[in-house]
Amino acid sequence: MEATDTGPARSRVDTGTLGKAISVLDIVASADEPMRFTDILAVSDQPRGTLHRQLSNLVEEGLLSLGRDHSYSVGIRLLKFAAKAWAGNQFRVIAEPHLRNLHDLTGETVHLGVLRGNEVIYLDKVESRQAVRMYSQIGNASPVYCTGVGKAGLSALPDAELRAVVASIKFRRFTDSTLDTPEALLREIEEIRASGNAYDREEHEPGIRCVAAPIYSADRSFVGGLSVTGPAYRISSELLESWAVLVRNTAGAIMDDMGARLGPRT
């Protein structure tokens, strides 16, 4: 059926407006501290007038909050949406007992993450029992190419999708151990596929190591991973290797539960 002249145009405008609003929300929500208008303008691709309208609308809807110092932060309504999504995240609920079991076996911090483009988003964590712990936060994003969960997720992607994601990465060296070329990353992905485990050997943060394994749905429409992470002074390379099978088995158990509880009903 042929569309009318007004329908498609209106749809494109609405989509564009929504996309701009989401972009602004993403900038403010991703910031470590509240941002002023000029800060947002500097990293946004929107004209000053458009950005001002977007911010005003978002504040009016309760998605952003405007402080007394004229800085913007996440609004209460957006936090309510996030809490609702968090409570209803079936993948996290399915994975949680397996994460706690892995934590009981290792005593170190366990992370659960999902791949989103060329970043990994952390959905859950079980904190280390040790006095000295690593800092990480649920909801934060990290690069895929220098984190255990990120590289594990990449290893589960089909080749064409993997190469597209790798091509989109702007490589940056966080430490002397960071992989900084597409070729090096693709070589390591092949090793991960062969062994079933990915490693972060102080590649994202100095002094932090982890071992990870991929988690994915049968059709690869959902890809993520889990890891055990801790400080290098406490976790030797040998200890990390000894946990590899535990991490693989935990990932496999989560995937089995996903298939049983989220798979198609007969």
Secondary structure, DSSP 8 states (H G I E B T S, - for coil): ----SHHHHHHHHHHHHHHHHHHHHHHHHHSSS-EEHHHHHHH--S-HHHHHHHHHHHHHTTSEEE-TTSEEEE-HHHHHHHHHHHHT-HHHHHHHHHHHHHHHHH-SEEEEEEEETTEEEEEEEE--SSSS-----TT-EEESTTSHHHHHHHHTS-HHHHHHHHHH-----SSTT---SHHHHHHHHHHHHHHS-EEEESSSSTTEEEEEEEEE-TTSSSEEEEEEEEETTTS-HHHHHHTHHHHHHHHHHHHHHHHHHHS---
